[in-house]
Structures are given as structure tokens and as C-alpha cells.
Amino acid sequence: MLIDIVVPAVGESITSANVACWHKASGELVSKGELLVTLETDKVSHELTAASDGQLEILTTEGHEVPIASVIGRLDTRAVVSPISPISPISPISPISPTIPTIPTIPTSPSAPAAAVKPAAVDGRSTRRPMSTLRRKIATQLVTAQQTAAILTTFNEVDMSAVIELRRQGQETFLSRHGVKLGFMGFFVKAVVHSLKQVPSLNARIDGSDIVEHHYYDIGVAINTAKGLMVPVLRDCDKHSLARIEQDIAGYADKARAGKITLEDLQGGVFTVSNGGVFGSMLSTPILNSPQSGILGMHAIQPRPVARDGHVVIRPMMYLALSYDHRLVDGREAVTFLNQIKASLEEPTQLLLDGMG
């Protein structure tokens, strides 16, 4: 029996997938459950395993992009040799044909023709190569966000002294109790939730001529992966402790490194936090994660002179940037939101008390 290997549907908005890597060779015998192929969509990677024991026939080679529901290979279950049947050696003069027929590799399935992949072109001074599926999707989303929203950015700076001191004092206890380090992101996520409650227009989005108000706090956290930027979503952040938030962030980081981020992990966020500071960025204007109405940009912490009680002192300062959809959020609301973030982080005791459970 021949079993088709089909590109599965992994989300309503995903119409195609790229055959990233075959883990078995065409003509190779495989066992049920063995990993066969990794597919890359415009959002996530997806792995397909063997549905049965059989001999693999690859129909679509690596690097080709094919529509959802395409047949990219087959398993021939008739080619499986029974483990209880002894195999007699074949005499050199025996006229008997080999038991397992060789199945030729077909570069493109007739039922699902794949577009040819352009090879990288090198002229000695430059190299031209096709964009990956994920990079094309990122490019499309960024352009769409700028074309469909009135994006404006407001800035402020925050003194991180109190957060740094709390982390220093509580790090050992936090790590031993919860199994993860107390990072900066947990404080920022908690501060965002508090500010969204104060300025609910940033927890809404425009849909046509309607305003959709959200009454939950699922916060996207932008993380950089080998495949590009991804924004997994932390669910119900208003109900969870700092420990749970830090554990969820660490879990997503592990999944990203292993290429296990799923479509469900990336859906449903109401607001995004992006930390360009880990790469040394001092200031930026982050682009909205459409259709959200706000994104907070964190930046590098730098010791800078600031005025305190009439004196100039050196404090660890971070610039904050809030980009927002000006169609929905007024400037006064955006400034209020960012001032509230600043206040929460400079007096973080309540955030810590709320989040230590």
C-alpha cells in the first residue's frame, strides 16, 4: 500500500510551506513514528513523522515551496521486510530479482507541482538568493503595519536602580524557589499589565469601522531566533506571578532554540514588549505588531548623570519607546501609559509583591 505524505493545514492564514529538510533519504526503509521531514511555514516549523513502516519515496526535494495539502512523498508499506523471515543470500548467478524494488526519486509531484527554487547567484561582488518563507512574511507584516496604522512613537527614560537592587537581593531565593532567574522582562510585563488597566485604549484594536476592546492581558514578548524574530504570547499575565511569567519566557526560549514554537504560541496577543537592549540598542522606534495598537521598546541600561534632589548622580538609565496607533490612542493616553510604566519600574515593590507567589 502507498501512503501519501501530505503537507498539513496548520492555520487559517497559512497557505503554503517550504520543504526545509528531509531527515531520511529516498529509498530508505523507515519505521512508524520516525521523523521524516521538517516543514517551514511563514510562522513556525512543523515536523512530519512516518505513519507506518515502509520505504520512503521523496517527491518534493528540499528548498521547494508547496501549497497546503500537497503530496511531497510516499511510504510504500509493501517494501517492508518481515523481521521473522530469514533472508537468504542471493547467488551471483541467481536469476531472482532483488526483493525490494528501487523507487526512482521524482523531483516534483504531478499532483502538487512546486515552484523551482532559484539558486544563489554570485557575480564576485555580490550574492543574490531568494528570501526565506519566514523572512518574506516578516517583511510583509512590517510593511502592512506601516501602511494600515498611523504609527507614532513617544519616549521616556526610567531609572532601573530599584529593579536592579531587588534582583540582586532576591535572585538567589527566587532561583532556588522557582528554578528560573528573576530577569528584567517579568517586571516589564507586570508593569505593562498595570498600565493597560490604567489606559485601556492601548488594550484595544481597530477592526474596520469598529473598536474591539480586550478584557484580558495576553502579552507578546519578542524573541530573536536563528530563523528570525518571533513573538510568543504569555497568557493571562494579570493572573500570574513573576515566577510564572519568567518560567513561561524561559520555556518559549527553549522551544525557539529547538524549533518547536507552534502557531498557537504566536496567536492572540494584545500588546508586545520588545527588548532591543540585549543587542546594545540605545534607542529605537518599534513597529506595531499588527493588529495590536501598542508596542513597548526596551533598550540598553547605561550609567548616565541625572539630577536627584538638586545633585547630579550616576544612575543606571534605560530609554523607553512606546509606538502606538494614533487612530485609536491619543497622545495624552500614550504619554500617561509610558509615565505609568516608568513609575511602576522606579517603585517596583508592588510588582514584586504581586509577582512573588
N, C-alpha and C positions, 0 to 999 in steps of 0.2 A: 504494500500500500504506500502511496505517496502522500506525505503530509506537507501542506504549504506552510512556509514561514512568512507571516503576514505582518506588515507594519501596523501596529495597533493605534487606535484613536486614544490620545492622551489628554485631550482638552478641546473644547469647542472652537477656540481660536487658532488651533494648530492644524495646518492643512498638509504639511509635508515634514519629512525627516531626512537627515543625512546619515548614510551608512558609514559610521565612523571607524569601526574596527571589527573584523571577523576574528574570533578567537580560535576558530578551527579552520582547517584547510578543506577545500572542495575535494570530495572523495574520501574524507576521513570518517572512520566509524566513531559515533558519539553515543553516550548513554543518556537516558532520560534525566533531565534536570541539569545537565551540563550547560555552562554559559556558551552561547553560540555567537552572539553579535551585540555590539553596543550601537545604539542609535542616538543621534543628537538632534533635538528639535530646536526651535528658536528660543526655548526657555530652559529645558532640562535635558539630561541624558536619560536613556531608557535601555535596560538590558533585556534581551530575549534569551530564554533557555530552551533546551530541547524538550519537546512534548513527548518524545518516545525514543527508544533506542533506534538507531538507523544510520544510514550513510548520508553524509551531508552533500548537497548539491548547491553551490553558490550561483545565484542568477544575477545578482547585482553586486558589483565589486565596490571596494572601499572608495569613499570620496564622492559617490553619486547621491544626489538628492532625489527622492521619490515621493509621490503622493501617499497620504494615509490610505491604508488598505491595499497597498501594492504587495505583490508576492516577490520577495527578494531571495528566496531559496526554498529548497525542499528537503525533506527527510525520506529516504527510501527504506522502509522497515523490512522489505524483503531481503535486504542485503545483510541483515544481522546474522552472524554465525552462532548457532546454539552452543552454549558453553558445555553441554553434556555430550555433544557429538564430537568424537575424535576426528582429527583432520589428518588424513594420510598424505605422506609426501607424494608429490607428482613426479613421475619418472620423466627424464628429459625427452623420451621418445613417445610419451603418452599423448594420444590424440585428444584427451579430455580437456575441455576449456576450463580456465580458472573459475572457481565457484562465484567470486564476486566480480561482477562486470564493472569496468571503468566507465564512469559517467562523465562526459565532457563538460567543462565549465562553460556556461553561456554568459557572456558579458552583460546582457540586458534582457530582462524578462519580456516576452512578447505581450503579456497581459498588462505590464506596467513599465513602459519604456522610461528610462531615466535620462535626464539631460546629461550630455557629455561634460566632463569636468575639464576646464581649461588648465593646462599645465602652467607652472610658473614660467614666466618669460624673463630672461636675463639678457641684457644687452651690454653688460660690462660696467655700466654706470648706474643702473637701477634694476630692480626686480618687480615684476607685476604678478600678483597672484590673486585668485578670487577670494572675496570675503567669506568668512565662515558664516554658517546659518545664524549663530548667536550674535555675531558682530553686526550682521545686517539688521537683525531685529532691534538691537540696541540703537543703531543709527536711526532706524525708522521711528522708534519711540521718542527719541530726543527731539527730532525734527517736528514730530507731531505735537509734542508738548509745547514747543515754542510757537507753533502756528495756531494752536487752538486755545491757548490761555494767555491772559495779559499778565506775564510774569514780572514781578517787581521784587527787589531784594532790599531788606533793611539789616543794619548791622549793630552790634553792641560788643562789649567785652566783659568777661567775667573773671573775677579773682578766684583762682582754684585752690587757694591756701587751705580753706576749711575742708574741702573734699580730700585733698592730699593728706591732711593730718588725720582725718577719720580713717582713711585707708591704711595709713601707717599704724595707727593704734589698733585697728580691728582686723588686720589682714590675717594674722596667724589664727585667731579664733574662728574667723569666717571660713578659712580654708579647711581647718580641721573639722568644723561642723557640717559644711556643705559640699566639700570636695571640689570646689572651684575657687579661683581667686576673686576677690572683690575688685572689679575693674571700674573704669570711669563710665562705661556705657550704661550700666544699670542705673546710676544716678541720673544720667541724661534722660533715659526712658521714663523714669519716675517723674522727673521734672516736666517732661512733655505732657504726660497724662494730667498732671496737676494744672498745667497751663491750658490744655484743651478744655478742661472743665470750666476754666475762667473765661475763655474766649471760644465758644462753641462754633463760631463761623469757620474756624480752621479745621473743625471735625465734620466738614460737610463737603459736598461736591456739586457741580453743575451737571445736570443731565437734560440736554435740550433746553427747554424753557422752564425746567423745574429745578429746585434746590433739594438735594437729598441730604437730610441731617442724620448723622450716625450717633447712636447712643451706646456705642461700645468703643473699646480702645485697643485695637489691634495695630501695633506699631511695627513698621518695616525697618529693618536695620541693614543698611547697605554693606556688603562684604565683597572683597575682591578675591576672585578665584583664578585659577590658571586659564579658565575659559572665558573670563570676563566678569563684569560686575553683576552680582545677583542681589536681590532684596528679599530674603526670607522674612516672614511675618511672625512676630511674637504676639500670641493671642491673649486677650483679656488682661492686659498689663495693669489695669486698675485693681484687679483682684489678686495679683501675685506679688510675692515678696521679691526683694532684691536678689536673694539667693536663687529663686526660681527663674528670674529673668536672666541672671548670669549663667545658670545651668542651661537654659534654652539657647542662649547665644553660643556657648561652647559646643552644644550639640549640633547646631547648624554649621559651625566652623568645621567640625569633624565630618559631617555629611558632605560639605562642599569639597573638602580635600579628597574624599573618597568618590566624588562624583555621584552622590546619592540624593541630592536635592530633588524633590518631587514638585510637580506643578502645584499641588495643594499647599506646599510650603510657601509659595510665592504669591498666593492669591488672597485678596480681601483686606489688605492694609488700608488704614485711613490717613496715615501720616508716616513720613520717613525721616530717619536720622542717618546722616552720612558723616563719616569721620575721615576727612582728608588729612587730619593731623598726623596719622600714623605714617604717612609718606613725607611729612615735613611741610605740608602746605600751611602757609600763614594766613591766607585769606582767599575766598572763592565765592562765586555766585552759583550755588547748586541749582540744577534744573529740576522742575517738578517731576514727580513720578506719576504721570497721568493715570487715572483722572483725579488724583488727590489734589488738594488745594494748598498744601504746605509741605515744606521740607526744611529741616534744620541742618546746617553745616557746622560741624565741629572742626577745630583747627589745632595746630601745634601749640603746646604750652611753652611759653617763653618768659624768662625773668625780665621784667620791664619796670622802669621807675614810674611810680604812681603817687598821687597826693593822698595822704591819710592824716586827718586831724592837723592840717597845716604843715605837715612834714612830707618830704619826698622819701619814699621807701621802695625797696625792690620786692616785687611780688610775682608769683607765677601766674601769668595772664594768658587768657585764650580769647581770640576773636570768635564771635558767633555770627552766623549769617542765616537769616530766615528768608527764603524765597516763597512767595505766595501768589495765588491767583487774585489779581486786583479786581477782577469782575465780581468776586464774591466777598473778598476780605478788604475792608477799608484800611487805610494807613494807620489810623488810630488803633485799630484792633491788632494789627501786626506788631506795632511798637509795644502795645500793652502785653501781648503774648511773649515777646522777647524779653521785656523787662521782668516778667514773672519767672521766666527761665533763669535769668540772672539772679534774681532774689532767692530762688529755691536752691541754687547751687552755692551761693555765698553764705547761706544759712541752712546747711543740708541736714541738720539734726533730725528734723521731722521726716525727711525722706529716708534716713537711716532707720528711724524707729518704725516707720511704716513697712520697711522692707526687710527687717532682720528676722521675721518669723520663719 
